[in-house]
Amino acid sequence: MSKKNTTGSHATPPTPPTPPARVVVKFRDRVSIPRDVAPERAIEDLGIGPWKDLLAQYPGLTLAPVFASPAKIRALLRRAAETTPTYKPTEFLNFFSVGIPKGIDPETIASALRGWSSVEVAYVQLPHLPATVNWKNNPNAPGQGYLDPSPTGVDAKYAWQVPGGDGAGIGFADVEHGWDTFHGDLVNQGITVVGLSVAKYAFHGTGVLGIVMAEDNSIFVAGIAPSAGPANCFSAYPNNAADAIIAATAQMSAGDVLLIEVASGGMWGYTDVAVELEPACYAAIKAAWAAGIIVIEPAGNGAHDLDNIHDSSSHYLLNRKSPDFKDSGAIIVGAAHSKAPHGRILA
């Protein structure tokens, strides 16, 4: 993709400040929290937990739902039940975000909430990390060898000769931080951006869109699936990928492709790792999978062996040989060298 800015001569807007870490708390499914009153009041009045005591000790805490639209959740779960009858959803409306004022240790709040019998899980969520690419270490970046037959590429050139092989009839969504949809290869592709597109991160998002669906117009590059659509970009900025995944899935149909291009800022001491390690994101991805969406997720840029990642209770959630393995249904993609035989990059 060209680095040319086709959005005009306006100055690049400044990147909004990155918010501090927050705590995400998930109340047990048996807990019913009404949405027509403030959650703090409901939790206290219904005896769900001593919110007032926590607030008295740590003034300034706030509480807000992680998932913005109950209607979208309900509609998605109906679709998921029809598509995958064995799917057993969690109670999405019991996920809440706790805003932490400066000077208060988020882990202290998470630990206090974990002491409530009504709480299933509480964890510190760092801002989600945008995907990055070190072009200097990828000498084949200027070319498009990935369009060629194996072992060099995916043989998109052959797929284009097959009806639907160019992506026609398949919806596509990208979840990350920023895009330039006015790029010469994208401006005619009918791409919609939902949420805040951050100019600082547009280079990566634009490149991703180009690889997938750049217009075959004799300039710049050709996408693997240039006829895919409708195509939508959902912003995870600054740190709510879970809700962005739900928003994307709500507009998609079974067989469409959802690409997640953000990583978790940190869980259990692991930085820049698969975002599904965060329970709210796992729940959103699992629901998308159950609804028939093909979800593709990066392993992260932290050079972690996913088989060896474990939570604070030594549960190896991503190791298929572990009894604690949790399968979100996503296709998790790790790093490989661009040249055949495409060996794994371990660091």
LUMMARTOR-427404 format. One record per residue (C-alpha): residue number from 1; residue in one letter; chain; x, y, z. Coordinates in pm, whole numbers. Example, Ala and Ser with C-alpha at 12.3 -4.5 7.8 and 13.67 -1.06 7.14 Angstrom:
2
> num_residuo_cadena_east_north_up
> 1_a_A_1230_-450_780 $
> 2_s_A_1367_-106_714 $
This chain:
347
> num_residuo_cadena_east_north_up
> 1_m_A_0_0_0 $
> 2_s_A_120_350_-75 $
> 3_k_A_191_577_219 $
> 4_k_A_39_868_30 $
> 5_n_A_-218_1065_231 $
> 6_t_A_-524_1113_11 $
> 7_t_A_-741_1280_273 $
> 8_g_A_-641_1633_174 $
> 9_s_A_-409_1897_310 $
> 10_h_A_-562_1929_654 $
> 11_a_A_-328_1883_947 $
> 12_t_A_-333_1542_1111 $
> 13_p_A_-549_1563_1423 $
> 14_p_A_-373_1487_1750 $
> 15_t_A_-412_1142_1900 $
> 16_p_A_-660_1149_2189 $
> 17_p_A_-496_1079_2524 $
> 18_t_A_-475_715_2626 $
> 19_p_A_-703_652_2923 $
> 20_p_A_-575_486_3239 $
> 21_a_A_-631_122_3316 $
> 22_r_A_-979_23_3425 $
> 23_v_A_-1125_-274_3607 $
> 24_v_A_-1376_-501_3439 $
> 25_v_A_-1606_-693_3671 $
> 26_k_A_-1840_-975_3569 $
> 27_f_A_-2118_-1061_3813 $
> 28_r_A_-2237_-1420_3821 $
> 29_d_A_-2508_-1517_3575 $
> 30_r_A_-2757_-1574_3856 $
> 31_v_A_-2732_-1206_3951 $
> 32_s_A_-2996_-984_3790 $
> 33_i_A_-2899_-618_3753 $
> 34_p_A_-3174_-398_3603 $
> 35_r_A_-3067_-155_3331 $
> 36_d_A_-3328_110_3408 $
> 37_v_A_-3149_238_3719 $
> 38_a_A_-2789_336_3792 $
> 39_p_A_-2585_15_3840 $
> 40_e_A_-2427_147_4162 $
> 41_r_A_-2773_195_4313 $
> 42_a_A_-2901_-143_4192 $
> 43_i_A_-2598_-328_4330 $
> 44_e_A_-2639_-167_4670 $
> 45_d_A_-3022_-180_4692 $
> 46_l_A_-3043_-545_4582 $
> 47_g_A_-2770_-658_4819 $
> 48_i_A_-2542_-765_4532 $
> 49_g_A_-2239_-609_4695 $
> 50_p_A_-2124_-335_4937 $
> 51_w_A_-2065_-69_4673 $
> 52_k_A_-2110_218_4919 $
> 53_d_A_-1842_77_5147 $
> 54_l_A_-1604_40_4853 $
> 55_l_A_-1681_395_4739 $
> 56_a_A_-1628_532_5089 $
> 57_q_A_-1283_374_5099 $
> 58_y_A_-1197_471_4740 $
> 59_p_A_-1389_788_4642 $
> 60_g_A_-1444_861_4277 $
> 61_l_A_-1504_508_4149 $
> 62_t_A_-1757_488_3866 $
> 63_l_A_-1948_198_3717 $
> 64_a_A_-2072_158_3359 $
> 65_p_A_-2184_-131_3136 $
> 66_v_A_-1915_-281_2912 $
> 67_f_A_-2169_-359_2639 $
> 68_a_A_-2358_-53_2524 $
> 69_s_A_-2663_-205_2355 $
> 70_p_A_-2879_-470_2528 $
> 71_a_A_-3093_-486_2213 $
> 72_k_A_-2792_-587_2001 $
> 73_i_A_-2693_-848_2258 $
> 74_r_A_-3041_-1001_2263 $
> 75_a_A_-3063_-1010_1883 $
> 76_l_A_-2717_-1165_1855 $
> 77_l_A_-2795_-1433_2112 $
> 78_r_A_-3114_-1526_1926 $
> 79_r_A_-2911_-1572_1608 $
> 80_a_A_-2644_-1768_1793 $
> 81_a_A_-2904_-2004_1944 $
> 82_e_A_-3054_-2070_1600 $
> 83_t_A_-2714_-2126_1437 $
> 84_t_A_-2548_-2318_1720 $
> 85_p_A_-2807_-2477_1951 $
> 86_t_A_-2535_-2610_2183 $
> 87_y_A_-2401_-2261_2253 $
> 88_k_A_-2450_-2154_2614 $
> 89_p_A_-2401_-1778_2648 $
> 90_t_A_-2283_-1595_2954 $
> 91_e_A_-2486_-1301_3088 $
> 92_f_A_-2335_-1017_2887 $
> 93_l_A_-2525_-749_3076 $
> 94_n_A_-2341_-844_3394 $
> 95_f_A_-2009_-708_3262 $
> 96_f_A_-1928_-365_3404 $
> 97_s_A_-1635_-129_3376 $
> 98_v_A_-1507_39_3690 $
> 99_g_A_-1347_378_3632 $
> 100_i_A_-1045_429_3859 $
> 101_p_A_-939_781_3968 $
> 102_k_A_-571_873_3965 $
> 103_g_A_-383_761_4272 $
> 104_i_A_-583_441_4323 $
> 105_d_A_-425_108_4232 $
> 106_p_A_-662_-72_3991 $
> 107_e_A_-550_-414_4117 $
> 108_t_A_-660_-314_4467 $
> 109_i_A_-1012_-253_4338 $
> 110_a_A_-1014_-573_4133 $
> 111_s_A_-901_-770_4438 $
> 112_a_A_-1173_-616_4654 $
> 113_l_A_-1441_-701_4398 $
> 114_r_A_-1316_-1060_4370 $
> 115_g_A_-1399_-1091_4739 $
> 116_w_A_-1771_-1043_4671 $
> 117_s_A_-1964_-1370_4645 $
> 118_s_A_-2169_-1222_4360 $
> 119_v_A_-1862_-1163_4142 $
> 120_e_A_-1750_-1422_3888 $
> 121_v_A_-1435_-1244_3778 $
> 122_a_A_-1271_-903_3816 $
> 123_y_A_-956_-801_3634 $
> 124_v_A_-750_-498_3541 $
> 125_q_A_-786_-411_3175 $
> 126_l_A_-504_-210_3022 $
> 127_p_A_-573_-12_2703 $
> 128_h_A_-587_-241_2401 $
> 129_l_A_-275_-238_2188 $
> 130_p_A_-295_-157_1817 $
> 131_a_A_-140_-403_1578 $
> 132_t_A_204_-308_1449 $
> 133_v_A_425_-418_1162 $
> 134_n_A_802_-370_1143 $
> 135_w_A_839_-320_769 $
> 136_k_A_1219_-300_794 $
> 137_n_A_1229_-667_889 $
> 138_n_A_1004_-771_602 $
> 139_p_A_1197_-738_272 $
> 140_n_A_900_-871_73 $
> 141_a_A_660_-602_193 $
> 142_p_A_672_-402_-135 $
> 143_g_A_558_-707_-331 $
> 144_q_A_247_-917_-320 $
> 145_g_A_390_-1266_-324 $
> 146_y_A_105_-1377_-101 $
> 147_l_A_-125_-1367_-405 $
> 148_d_A_84_-1637_-575 $
> 149_p_A_39_-2016_-551 $
> 150_s_A_177_-2218_-260 $
> 151_p_A_432_-2229_-110 $
> 152_t_A_479_-1857_-168 $
> 153_g_A_123_-1743_-113 $
> 154_v_A_-246_-1832_-86 $
> 155_d_A_-305_-1849_-464 $
> 156_a_A_-566_-1575_-469 $
> 157_k_A_-511_-1549_-845 $
> 158_y_A_-665_-1893_-888 $
> 159_a_A_-947_-1816_-645 $
> 160_w_A_-1044_-1514_-854 $
> 161_q_A_-1137_-1753_-1135 $
> 162_v_A_-1394_-1930_-915 $
> 163_p_A_-1739_-1775_-855 $
> 164_g_A_-1721_-1596_-520 $
> 165_g_A_-1344_-1638_-503 $
> 166_d_A_-1299_-1263_-510 $
> 167_g_A_-1508_-1220_-193 $
> 168_a_A_-1835_-1134_-364 $
> 169_g_A_-2127_-1180_-129 $
> 170_i_A_-1912_-1203_185 $
> 171_g_A_-1931_-927_443 $
> 172_f_A_-1613_-813_615 $
> 173_a_A_-1540_-617_931 $
> 174_d_A_-1212_-499_1082 $
> 175_v_A_-1172_-411_1451 $
> 176_e_A_-874_-191_1535 $
> 177_h_A_-782_174_1593 $
> 178_g_A_-765_370_1267 $
> 179_w_A_-802_369_887 $
> 180_d_A_-775_597_585 $
> 181_t_A_-1074_497_376 $
> 182_f_A_-996_776_126 $
> 183_h_A_-688_588_6 $
> 184_g_A_-690_546_-370 $
> 185_d_A_-741_170_-343 $
> 186_l_A_-1023_200_-89 $
> 187_v_A_-1220_514_-167 $
> 188_n_A_-1459_331_-401 $
> 189_q_A_-1501_21_-185 $
> 190_g_A_-1795_147_23 $
> 191_i_A_-1620_110_357 $
> 192_t_A_-1793_252_666 $
> 193_v_A_-1609_349_984 $
> 194_v_A_-1797_315_1313 $
> 195_g_A_-1644_499_1607 $
> 196_l_A_-1324_700_1639 $
> 197_s_A_-1056_647_1373 $
> 198_v_A_-722_761_1516 $
> 199_a_A_-490_904_1250 $
> 200_k_A_-179_782_1435 $
> 201_y_A_-284_421_1374 $
> 202_a_A_-434_461_1026 $
> 203_f_A_-125_325_849 $
> 204_h_A_-181_-25_983 $
> 205_g_A_-558_-27_938 $
> 206_t_A_-527_104_584 $
> 207_g_A_-273_-165_501 $
> 208_v_A_-501_-435_641 $
> 209_l_A_-793_-313_433 $
> 210_g_A_-568_-303_128 $
> 211_i_A_-447_-660_172 $
> 212_v_A_-805_-780_205 $
> 213_m_A_-1003_-567_-37 $
> 214_a_A_-803_-309_-230 $
> 215_e_A_-981_-227_-555 $
> 216_d_A_-843_-388_-870 $
> 217_n_A_-786_-52_-1039 $
> 218_s_A_-432_-75_-1178 $
> 219_i_A_-286_146_-902 $
> 220_f_A_-109_50_-582 $
> 221_v_A_-214_-312_-506 $
> 222_a_A_-498_-559_-554 $
> 223_g_A_-678_-707_-256 $
> 224_i_A_-716_-1079_-195 $
> 225_a_A_-1095_-1035_-191 $
> 226_p_A_-1159_-703_-370 $
> 227_s_A_-1531_-771_-413 $
> 228_a_A_-1601_-838_-44 $
> 229_g_A_-1867_-629_118 $
> 230_p_A_-2038_-468_285 $
> 231_a_A_-1722_-372_469 $
> 232_n_A_-1721_-196_804 $
> 233_c_A_-1448_-80_1040 $
> 234_f_A_-1528_-77_1411 $
> 235_s_A_-1304_121_1641 $
> 236_a_A_-1173_-50_1954 $
> 237_y_A_-1008_274_2064 $
> 238_p_A_-922_329_2337 $
> 239_n_A_-998_9_2527 $
> 240_n_A_-1329_-158_2452 $
> 241_a_A_-1266_-423_2190 $
> 242_a_A_-1539_-642_2341 $
> 243_d_A_-1816_-395_2261 $
> 244_a_A_-1667_-327_1917 $
> 245_i_A_-1682_-700_1841 $
> 246_i_A_-2048_-712_1941 $
> 247_a_A_-2126_-401_1734 $
> 248_a_A_-1956_-555_1431 $
> 249_t_A_-2128_-891_1471 $
> 250_a_A_-2467_-724_1500 $
> 251_q_A_-2430_-604_1139 $
> 252_m_A_-2292_-929_998 $
> 253_s_A_-2439_-1252_863 $
> 254_a_A_-2331_-1613_899 $
> 255_g_A_-2029_-1677_678 $
> 256_d_A_-1899_-1320_699 $
> 257_v_A_-1545_-1256_820 $
> 258_l_A_-1457_-1055_1130 $
> 259_l_A_-1090_-959_1163 $
> 260_i_A_-966_-842_1503 $
> 261_e_A_-645_-639_1487 $
> 262_v_A_-588_-544_1849 $
> 263_a_A_-422_-726_2136 $
> 264_s_A_-469_-727_2511 $
> 265_g_A_-254_-472_2688 $
> 266_g_A_-190_-724_2961 $
> 267_m_A_-339_-1018_3149 $
> 268_w_A_-172_-1212_3434 $
> 269_g_A_162_-1052_3353 $
> 270_y_A_150_-1128_2979 $
> 271_t_A_170_-818_2761 $
> 272_d_A_57_-780_2399 $
> 273_v_A_-123_-1113_2382 $
> 274_a_A_-443_-1254_2227 $
> 275_v_A_-730_-1029_2328 $
> 276_e_A_-960_-1322_2406 $
> 277_l_A_-772_-1377_2732 $
> 278_e_A_-988_-1092_2860 $
> 279_p_A_-1318_-1256_2965 $
> 280_a_A_-1537_-984_2809 $
> 281_c_A_-1362_-1024_2473 $
> 282_y_A_-1378_-1402_2495 $
> 283_a_A_-1754_-1384_2552 $
> 284_a_A_-1798_-1150_2254 $
> 285_i_A_-1586_-1367_2022 $
> 286_k_A_-1763_-1685_2132 $
> 287_a_A_-2102_-1528_2057 $
> 288_a_A_-1983_-1414_1714 $
> 289_w_A_-1859_-1766_1638 $
> 290_a_A_-2188_-1917_1755 $
> 291_a_A_-2372_-1683_1519 $
> 292_g_A_-2173_-1825_1227 $
> 293_i_A_-1919_-1546_1192 $
> 294_i_A_-1564_-1645_1091 $
> 295_v_A_-1347_-1469_1351 $
> 296_i_A_-975_-1417_1290 $
> 297_e_A_-767_-1297_1583 $
> 298_p_A_-394_-1220_1621 $
> 299_a_A_-190_-1404_1881 $
> 300_g_A_-33_-1069_1969 $
> 301_n_A_313_-922_1926 $
> 302_g_A_443_-1026_2267 $
> 303_a_A_629_-1337_2140 $
> 304_h_A_442_-1562_2384 $
> 305_d_A_396_-1937_2345 $
> 306_l_A_18_-1955_2387 $
> 307_d_A_40_-2313_2515 $
> 308_n_A_233_-2188_2817 $
> 309_i_A_9_-1896_2912 $
> 310_h_A_-187_-1949_3231 $
> 311_d_A_-409_-1744_3456 $
> 312_s_A_-357_-1673_3826 $
> 313_s_A_-496_-2018_3911 $
> 314_s_A_-259_-2199_3670 $
> 315_h_A_-532_-2269_3415 $
> 316_y_A_-381_-2306_3067 $
> 317_l_A_-672_-2159_2874 $
> 318_l_A_-514_-2167_2526 $
> 319_n_A_-348_-2508_2546 $
> 320_r_A_-561_-2767_2366 $
> 321_k_A_-409_-3045_2576 $
> 322_s_A_-514_-2878_2900 $
> 323_p_A_-844_-2969_3072 $
> 324_d_A_-893_-2594_3121 $
> 325_f_A_-873_-2514_2749 $
> 326_k_A_-1141_-2269_2638 $
> 327_d_A_-1217_-2261_2266 $
> 328_s_A_-1361_-1929_2153 $
> 329_g_A_-1402_-2056_1798 $
> 330_a_A_-1167_-1788_1663 $
> 331_i_A_-883_-1863_1425 $
> 332_i_A_-580_-1737_1618 $
> 333_v_A_-295_-1640_1385 $
> 334_g_A_68_-1635_1493 $
> 335_a_A_371_-1490_1317 $
> 336_a_A_564_-1665_1038 $
> 337_h_A_844_-1569_804 $
> 338_s_A_730_-1425_470 $
> 339_k_A_956_-1657_271 $
> 340_a_A_875_-2027_221 $
> 341_p_A_859_-2254_413 $
> 342_h_A_708_-1984_638 $
> 343_g_A_861_-2107_964 $
> 344_r_A_729_-1978_1293 $
> 345_i_A_872_-1657_1437 $
> 346_l_A_929_-1730_1803 $
> 347_a_A_1063_-1393_1914 $
